[in-house]
Each structure stands twice: as C-alpha cells, then as structure tokens.
Amino acid sequence: MENMGKKGKVIAMANQKGGVGKTTTAINLAASLAFLGQKILLVDSDPQGNSSSGLGISCQDRENHLYHCFLGESETQESICQIADQKNLSLLPTHIDLIGVEVELMAAPRRERFMDQILAPIKTEYDYIFIDCPPSLGLLTLNALAAADSVIIPMQCEYFALEGLSQLVRTIRLVKNSYNDRLVIEGVLLTMFDRRNKLTFQVAKELRDHFKETVYDTHIPRNVRLSECPSHGLPVLLYDKDSTGALSYLSLAKEFYRKQQKSRRTEK
C-alpha cells in the first residue's frame, strides 16, 4: 500500500460512553494501517493509559509522556516511543497524572489549543495521527477535537449508545463552530456486533439511515481474541492474525484507506 495519505491527518477516536470499543479500535486500526505500510502515531490522551498498556508500554517506566507535553516540560519528539515489531507504528504514551490537566489548565488562555500545539512539530512525520480520547467530554476531549481534522465514533449496537451519540454530535458541532471549522465526522464504526441479537440490526439500521455512507461497511464483531490481546501488550494482528477480530480490523483499515484516497482525489 502506497503512502498516499494526507500527511499528518489528525483523527480523534471519541465517544463519551465507556465500553464501546474506542481504545480497542484506536490500537487495532492504528496497528493495521501500520501493517499496511502507513506511518502512524497513536496519541494516548486517556489518563487510564489503556492504549499505552495495550501496545506493551508501561506508563510508569516512562520519563516523558503526554502529561509533560501538556505542561511544556517535554518536547513532543522526546516523548514518542517506537512500538516493537511494528516499524511504522509509534505511540505518544500517557500517565495517570494527565487526569490533573483539566484542573491545572482550567485558567490557562486558549486551554483548548494545547494538543494542537503538541502535535504541530511532528505532524508531517506521519501519514495519520490517531488520538484516543477519554470517555468524557471534558478538556482532554475538547483538546483532541480542536486539534483533529476528523472524528471516528465507535458505537456499540445498543439503545443507550444512540442516546449518547446525539450528545457527542452536538459537542462536535459546537467545537466546529467555536474552535475548529475543519472538523468533520470521519466515520461511525459499529463495534461488538452480535448477529444473534435483533437489537444490533435495529440500531445499525438507525445509524445507517441517519449517517448514510459515513457508517463504515466493516463492523467489528464480539471476539475473544480482541479481549485477550491487551493483557499481552499486543494488537490483535500480532496476537492472532487469523482471528475474526484481526481480520475485521484489517478490513476496516483497508476501507478507511480507500475512503482517504477517494477524498484525496475529490479534493484535487
């Protein structure tokens, strides 16, 4: 796969509802695109650090991480680490201290622009930069949305997920109007797809009726390998490349990339 992606496109992975597969998608879409030859940076902007640990990086052992970048105590490049066995995948890890950023920067001028400033020096070094947001609509998520070109919304196919989606869409619209006029919804991804459950198909239909082609054709099924691989510090592609989860995320990466190429041709 050629490196034809728009250099440094920043994509926020956001959903304020927890447990929808957001971090799983951030890790495995990033790893799958890296496997396909794209140069990828994953930014772990969730103080829980699941994207970091899911890629085998211990936040406690790192001298520099995203928290230091927010406070201006570390250069972005100094905090980025290369992921073993994936030459095209890098990570900007987090730390539990990042939870204090919302308090420490509350009175700072242009407090929504810190992530944009953090990424500015290194944008052109990557094809795509994914930001794994925390499950909230606080300052960290606002920073990610203000820095991003687009948003991917992982959605579990259940009723309460639909309720939360309307709130997220309103937030995206507010950020677009107030801070970042280029922000768009990149795609809506159906996760934990269970073919045995009628509600799964009802929710999927509602999403497709409303968001049309923005909903990815690829959906991510429930898969035990996807649940197991974080404890081994590996993306599912390296943990079990033949599993349903690995094949689904590889399919998503190919669909994502095709859409990027199509968008790029349209812009020309």
C-alpha positions as CSV (number, residue, x, y, z in Angstrom):
1,M,0.0,0.0,0.0
2,E,1.5,3.3,-1.1
3,N,1.9,6.2,1.3
4,M,-0.7,8.4,-0.4
5,G,-2.4,9.6,2.7
6,K,-2.6,13.2,3.6
7,K,0.5,13.9,5.6
8,G,-0.3,14.4,9.3
9,K,-4.1,14.0,9.2
10,V,-5.2,14.0,12.8
11,I,-8.2,11.8,13.7
12,A,-9.8,11.8,17.1
13,M,-11.3,8.5,18.4
14,A,-14.1,9.8,20.6
15,N,-17.2,8.6,22.4
16,Q,-18.0,9.8,25.9
17,K,-19.7,6.5,26.7
18,G,-17.3,3.9,28.1
19,G,-17.0,0.3,27.0
20,V,-17.8,0.8,23.3
21,G,-14.5,-0.4,21.9
22,K,-12.9,3.0,21.5
23,T,-9.5,2.1,22.7
24,T,-9.6,-1.3,21.1
25,T,-10.3,0.5,17.8
26,A,-7.6,3.1,18.3
27,I,-5.0,0.4,18.9
28,N,-6.0,-2.1,16.2
29,L,-6.9,0.4,13.4
30,A,-3.6,2.1,14.0
31,A,-1.7,-1.2,14.1
32,S,-3.5,-2.5,10.9
33,L,-2.7,0.7,9.0
34,A,0.9,0.5,10.1
35,F,1.0,-3.1,8.9
36,L,-0.3,-1.9,5.5
37,G,2.6,0.5,5.2
38,Q,1.2,3.7,6.6
39,K,3.3,5.7,9.1
40,I,1.1,6.0,12.2
41,L,1.2,7.8,15.5
42,L,-1.2,6.9,18.2
43,V,-1.7,9.5,21.0
44,D,-3.0,8.1,24.3
45,S,-5.0,11.0,25.7
46,D,-6.8,8.9,28.3
47,P,-5.3,9.0,31.8
48,Q,-6.3,5.4,32.2
49,G,-3.5,4.5,29.7
50,N,-5.2,1.6,28.1
51,S,-3.8,2.4,24.6
52,S,-0.3,2.5,26.1
53,S,-0.5,-0.7,28.0
54,G,-2.4,-2.4,25.1
55,L,0.7,-1.8,23.0
56,G,3.1,-3.1,25.7
57,I,4.2,0.3,27.0
58,S,4.3,0.8,30.8
59,C,3.5,4.4,31.5
60,Q,5.1,4.2,35.0
61,D,8.5,3.5,33.4
62,R,8.5,6.4,31.0
63,E,10.4,9.6,31.9
64,N,8.5,11.7,29.3
65,H,4.8,11.3,28.3
66,L,1.8,13.3,27.2
67,Y,1.3,15.0,30.6
68,H,4.8,16.6,30.4
69,C,3.9,17.8,26.9
70,F,0.8,19.5,28.1
71,L,2.8,21.3,30.8
72,G,5.6,22.2,28.4
73,E,8.1,20.2,30.3
74,S,8.9,17.9,27.4
75,E,9.3,18.2,23.7
76,T,6.8,16.0,21.7
77,Q,9.5,14.1,19.9
78,E,11.2,13.2,23.2
79,S,8.0,11.6,24.5
80,I,7.2,9.4,21.5
81,C,8.3,5.8,21.5
82,Q,8.5,3.2,18.8
83,I,6.4,0.1,19.1
84,A,8.3,-3.2,19.0
85,D,7.7,-5.4,15.9
86,Q,5.8,-2.6,14.1
87,K,8.2,-0.3,12.4
88,N,5.5,2.1,11.2
89,L,3.7,2.5,14.5
90,S,4.7,4.9,17.2
91,L,3.0,6.0,20.4
92,L,2.8,9.1,22.5
93,P,2.0,7.5,25.9
94,T,0.0,8.9,28.7
95,H,0.2,8.8,32.5
96,I,-2.3,8.8,35.3
97,D,-1.2,12.3,36.2
98,L,-2.9,13.5,33.0
99,I,-6.1,13.5,35.0
100,G,-4.9,16.7,36.7
101,V,-4.6,18.6,33.4
102,E,-8.3,19.6,33.4
103,V,-7.7,21.3,36.8
104,E,-4.2,22.7,36.1
105,L,-5.0,24.2,32.8
106,M,-8.5,25.4,33.6
107,A,-7.5,29.1,33.8
108,A,-4.9,28.9,31.0
109,P,-5.5,31.1,28.0
110,R,-6.5,29.1,24.9
111,R,-6.6,26.0,27.0
112,E,-8.3,24.1,24.2
113,R,-5.3,24.5,21.9
114,F,-2.6,22.6,23.8
115,M,-3.0,19.3,21.9
116,D,-2.8,21.2,18.6
117,Q,0.5,22.8,19.8
118,I,1.8,19.4,20.9
119,L,1.2,17.8,17.5
120,A,2.3,20.7,15.3
121,P,6.1,20.0,15.3
122,I,5.7,16.3,14.3
123,K,2.6,16.3,12.1
124,T,4.4,15.9,8.8
125,E,6.3,12.9,10.0
126,Y,3.2,10.7,9.9
127,D,0.5,9.8,7.4
128,Y,-2.1,9.6,10.2
129,I,-2.2,10.6,13.8
130,F,-4.9,9.0,16.0
131,I,-5.9,10.4,19.3
132,D,-7.5,8.0,21.8
133,C,-9.8,10.3,23.9
134,P,-11.0,9.6,27.4
135,P,-14.7,8.5,27.9
136,S,-15.9,12.0,28.7
137,L,-16.5,15.4,27.0
138,G,-14.0,17.3,29.2
139,L,-11.0,19.4,28.5
140,L,-8.9,16.5,27.1
141,T,-11.5,15.5,24.6
142,L,-12.0,19.2,23.7
143,N,-8.3,19.5,23.0
144,A,-8.4,16.4,20.8
145,L,-11.4,17.7,18.8
146,A,-9.8,21.2,18.5
147,A,-6.6,19.6,17.1
148,A,-8.3,17.0,14.8
149,D,-9.3,17.1,11.2
150,S,-12.0,14.5,11.8
151,V,-13.6,12.1,14.3
152,I,-14.2,8.4,14.2
153,I,-17.1,7.4,16.6
154,P,-17.0,3.7,17.7
155,M,-20.6,2.7,18.5
156,Q,-21.8,-0.4,20.3
157,C,-25.1,-1.5,18.9
158,E,-27.4,-0.9,21.8
159,Y,-30.1,1.6,22.7
160,F,-28.2,3.7,25.3
161,A,-25.4,4.2,22.8
162,L,-27.8,6.0,20.5
163,E,-28.8,8.4,23.3
164,G,-25.1,9.2,24.0
165,L,-24.4,9.7,20.3
166,S,-26.7,12.8,20.0
167,Q,-24.8,14.5,22.8
168,L,-21.4,13.7,21.1
169,V,-22.7,15.0,17.8
170,R,-23.8,18.3,19.5
171,T,-20.3,18.6,21.0
172,I,-18.6,18.1,17.7
173,R,-20.9,20.7,16.1
174,L,-20.0,23.2,18.9
175,V,-16.3,22.6,18.6
176,K,-16.6,23.0,14.8
177,N,-18.4,26.3,15.2
178,S,-16.2,27.7,18.0
179,Y,-12.7,26.3,17.7
180,N,-12.1,24.2,14.6
181,D,-14.1,24.8,11.4
182,R,-12.4,21.9,9.5
183,L,-13.7,19.2,12.0
184,V,-15.9,16.6,10.4
185,I,-17.2,13.1,11.3
186,E,-14.8,10.7,9.5
187,G,-16.9,7.6,10.2
188,V,-19.2,5.8,12.6
189,L,-18.0,2.3,13.4
190,L,-20.3,-0.5,14.6
191,T,-18.5,-2.5,17.4
192,M,-19.3,-5.6,19.4
193,F,-21.6,-6.6,16.6
194,D,-23.7,-9.6,17.6
195,R,-25.7,-11.2,14.8
196,R,-27.7,-13.2,17.3
197,N,-29.3,-10.0,18.7
198,K,-32.1,-8.3,16.8
199,L,-31.4,-5.0,18.6
200,T,-28.0,-5.0,16.9
201,F,-29.6,-4.8,13.5
202,Q,-32.2,-2.2,14.6
203,V,-29.5,0.1,15.9
204,A,-27.3,-0.5,12.8
205,K,-30.3,0.4,10.6
206,E,-31.0,3.6,12.5
207,L,-27.4,4.7,12.3
208,R,-27.2,4.0,8.6
209,D,-30.5,5.8,7.9
210,H,-29.1,8.9,9.7
211,F,-25.4,8.9,8.9
212,K,-25.7,7.2,5.4
213,E,-22.3,6.4,3.9
214,T,-20.5,7.8,7.0
215,V,-21.1,4.4,8.7
216,Y,-18.3,2.0,7.8
217,D,-19.4,-1.1,5.9
218,T,-17.0,-3.0,8.1
219,H,-18.3,-3.9,11.5
220,I,-16.3,-5.3,14.5
221,P,-17.8,-8.5,16.0
222,R,-17.5,-9.7,19.5
223,N,-14.3,-11.7,19.6
224,V,-12.5,-13.3,22.5
225,R,-9.1,-12.6,20.9
226,L,-9.8,-8.9,21.0
227,S,-10.5,-9.2,24.7
228,E,-7.3,-11.2,25.3
229,C,-4.7,-9.3,23.4
230,P,-4.4,-6.1,25.6
231,S,-3.2,-8.3,28.5
232,H,-0.3,-9.4,26.3
233,G,0.5,-5.8,25.2
234,L,-0.1,-6.7,21.6
235,P,-2.6,-5.5,18.9
236,V,-4.7,-8.4,17.8
237,L,-2.9,-8.6,14.4
238,L,0.2,-9.7,16.2
239,Y,-1.6,-11.7,18.8
240,D,-3.7,-13.9,16.5
241,K,-3.5,-12.7,12.9
242,D,-6.1,-15.3,11.7
243,S,-8.8,-14.4,14.3
244,T,-12.1,-12.8,13.4
245,G,-11.0,-9.6,15.3
246,A,-7.8,-9.3,13.4
247,L,-9.4,-9.8,10.0
248,S,-12.1,-7.3,10.8
249,Y,-9.7,-4.5,11.8
250,L,-7.6,-5.3,8.8
251,S,-10.7,-4.9,6.6
252,L,-11.5,-1.7,8.4
253,A,-8.0,-0.3,7.7
254,K,-8.4,-1.1,4.0
255,E,-11.9,0.6,3.9
256,F,-10.5,3.6,5.8
257,Y,-7.6,3.9,3.4
258,R,-9.8,3.6,0.3
259,K,-12.0,6.4,1.6
260,Q,-8.9,8.6,2.2
261,Q,-7.8,8.0,-1.4
262,K,-11.3,8.8,-2.7
263,S,-11.4,12.0,-0.6
264,R,-7.9,13.0,-1.8
265,R,-8.9,12.6,-5.4
266,T,-12.1,14.7,-4.8
267,E,-10.0,17.5,-3.3
268,K,-7.8,17.6,-6.4
